[in-house]
Amino acid sequence: PYIVKAIEKNPNLLQARQIMAQIHFRQRDFYLAETELSRVLEKSPGNYEANILMGNIRMASQEMDQARSIYKKLIQGYPDRPAAYFRLGLVENAQGKPDAALENLKKALAINPNLMDVFSSIIGIMAGQKKIDQALSLCDSQLEKVEPVPVIQAMILEMKAKLFVQK
């Protein structure tokens, strides 16, 4: 409600439009999300977060080639930011290309070793490929790389335990 009023008062308030797009996306109203994002990207075409969200909309709409194109463009412009690598990895995995997915996911993880959604995606793909021993080894090396945060360490240990059960 307050965001809508802010946009009514100032239609060029890009941050508010981006928040509205996120709300619509979470509600799975991709048309309205894309409408708001188009207005943001018209004024700010290099907006990283808005482009990531547009790629997410394309991916959720099963427009994988368009999502891939958006993420690859972001990687070219922002090679030191992990989100586009992560999302591209998810696209590749969804299209049955686990090796390409792992390559991109590992790039994202190299940028920020504390990204547990990225790490769990890597472990999930490896487990699906029956590379249990490699996944276990990766868990051990990841425990050494991450910051000593109990929650992160616990997540890695839980993944390791599930791998042992699968083995």
C-alpha positions as CSV (number, residue, x, y, z in Angstrom):
1,P,0.0,0.0,0.0
2,Y,2.7,2.6,0.9
3,I,4.7,1.6,-2.1
4,V,1.8,2.0,-4.4
5,K,1.2,5.5,-2.9
6,A,4.9,6.4,-3.4
7,I,4.7,5.3,-7.0
8,E,1.6,7.3,-7.5
9,K,3.3,10.4,-6.1
10,N,6.5,9.8,-8.0
11,P,6.2,7.4,-11.0
12,N,10.0,7.6,-11.5
13,L,10.8,6.1,-8.1
14,L,12.7,3.1,-9.4
15,Q,13.4,1.5,-6.1
16,A,9.7,1.4,-5.3
17,R,8.9,-0.1,-8.7
18,Q,11.5,-2.7,-8.2
19,I,10.0,-3.6,-4.8
20,M,6.6,-3.9,-6.4
21,A,8.1,-6.2,-9.1
22,Q,9.5,-8.4,-6.3
23,I,6.1,-8.6,-4.6
24,H,4.4,-9.5,-7.9
25,F,7.0,-12.1,-8.6
26,R,6.6,-13.7,-5.2
27,Q,2.8,-13.8,-5.8
28,R,3.6,-15.4,-9.2
29,D,2.1,-12.6,-11.2
30,F,4.8,-12.5,-13.8
31,Y,3.0,-10.1,-16.0
32,L,2.8,-7.3,-13.4
33,A,6.3,-8.1,-12.2
34,E,7.6,-7.7,-15.7
35,T,5.6,-4.5,-16.3
36,E,7.2,-2.9,-13.2
37,L,10.7,-4.1,-14.1
38,S,10.4,-2.9,-17.7
39,R,9.9,0.6,-16.3
40,V,12.9,0.2,-14.1
41,L,15.1,-1.2,-16.8
42,E,14.0,1.5,-19.3
43,K,15.5,4.2,-17.0
44,S,18.3,2.0,-15.5
45,P,19.2,-0.7,-18.0
46,G,22.4,-1.7,-16.1
47,N,20.5,-2.3,-12.8
48,Y,21.9,-5.7,-11.6
49,E,19.2,-6.6,-9.2
50,A,16.4,-5.7,-11.7
51,N,18.1,-7.7,-14.4
52,I,18.4,-10.7,-12.1
53,L,14.7,-10.5,-11.2
54,M,13.9,-10.3,-15.0
55,G,15.9,-13.4,-15.5
56,N,14.1,-15.1,-12.7
57,I,10.8,-14.2,-14.2
58,R,11.9,-15.7,-17.5
59,M,13.1,-18.8,-15.8
60,A,9.8,-19.2,-13.8
61,S,8.0,-18.7,-17.1
62,Q,10.0,-21.5,-18.6
63,E,11.7,-19.1,-21.0
64,M,15.1,-20.6,-20.3
65,D,16.9,-19.3,-23.4
66,Q,15.9,-15.7,-22.5
67,A,16.9,-16.2,-18.9
68,R,20.2,-17.6,-20.0
69,S,20.8,-14.6,-22.2
70,I,20.1,-12.2,-19.3
71,Y,22.4,-14.0,-16.9
72,K,25.2,-14.3,-19.4
73,K,25.0,-10.6,-20.1
74,L,25.2,-9.8,-16.4
75,I,28.2,-12.1,-16.0
76,Q,30.0,-10.2,-18.8
77,G,29.2,-6.8,-17.1
78,Y,29.7,-7.9,-13.5
79,P,32.1,-10.9,-13.4
80,D,32.7,-10.5,-9.7
81,R,29.1,-10.8,-8.6
82,P,27.8,-14.4,-7.9
83,A,24.1,-14.1,-8.4
84,A,24.1,-14.4,-12.2
85,Y,26.5,-17.4,-12.1
86,F,24.2,-19.1,-9.6
87,R,21.0,-18.4,-11.6
88,L,22.7,-19.5,-14.9
89,G,23.7,-22.7,-13.1
90,L,20.1,-23.3,-12.2
91,V,19.0,-22.8,-15.8
92,E,21.7,-25.2,-17.1
93,N,20.6,-27.8,-14.6
94,A,17.0,-27.4,-15.4
95,Q,17.8,-28.0,-19.1
96,G,19.7,-31.2,-18.3
97,K,23.2,-29.8,-18.5
98,P,24.6,-30.7,-15.0
99,D,28.3,-30.2,-16.0
100,A,27.6,-26.7,-17.3
101,A,25.5,-26.0,-14.2
102,L,28.3,-27.2,-11.9
103,E,30.8,-24.9,-13.7
104,N,28.7,-21.8,-13.1
105,L,27.7,-22.8,-9.6
106,K,31.4,-23.3,-8.7
107,K,32.2,-19.9,-10.1
108,A,29.6,-18.3,-7.8
109,L,30.9,-20.2,-4.8
110,A,34.5,-19.1,-5.6
111,I,33.3,-15.5,-5.3
112,N,31.5,-16.1,-2.0
113,P,32.1,-19.4,-0.2
114,N,29.4,-18.7,2.3
115,L,26.5,-18.9,-0.2
116,M,24.8,-22.1,1.1
117,D,22.1,-22.0,-1.6
118,V,24.9,-22.3,-4.2
119,F,26.8,-24.9,-2.2
120,S,23.6,-27.0,-1.6
121,S,22.8,-26.9,-5.4
122,I,26.3,-28.2,-6.2
123,I,26.0,-31.0,-3.7
124,G,22.5,-31.8,-5.0
125,I,23.7,-32.1,-8.6
126,M,26.7,-34.2,-7.6
127,A,24.5,-36.5,-5.5
128,G,22.2,-36.8,-8.5
129,Q,25.2,-37.9,-10.6
130,K,26.1,-40.5,-7.9
131,K,29.4,-38.7,-7.2
132,I,29.0,-39.2,-3.5
133,D,32.6,-39.5,-2.6
134,Q,33.5,-36.3,-4.5
135,A,30.5,-34.5,-2.9
136,L,31.8,-35.6,0.6
137,S,35.2,-34.4,-0.2
138,L,33.8,-31.1,-1.3
139,C,31.9,-30.8,2.0
140,D,35.2,-31.3,3.8
141,S,37.0,-28.6,1.8
142,Q,34.1,-26.3,2.1
143,L,34.1,-26.5,5.9
144,E,37.7,-25.2,5.7
145,K,36.7,-22.3,3.4
146,V,33.7,-20.9,5.1
147,E,33.7,-18.4,8.0
148,P,33.4,-20.1,11.4
149,V,29.6,-19.5,11.6
150,P,27.8,-22.3,13.4
151,V,24.8,-22.2,11.2
152,I,26.8,-22.5,8.0
153,Q,28.9,-25.3,9.4
154,A,25.8,-27.1,10.6
155,M,24.3,-26.8,7.1
156,I,27.4,-28.4,5.5
157,L,27.5,-31.1,8.1
158,E,23.8,-31.9,7.5
159,M,24.5,-32.2,3.8
160,K,27.4,-34.5,4.5
161,A,25.3,-36.7,6.7
162,K,22.6,-37.0,4.0
163,L,25.4,-37.9,1.5
164,F,26.5,-40.7,3.9
165,V,22.9,-41.9,4.1
166,Q,22.7,-41.9,0.3
167,K,26.0,-43.8,0.1
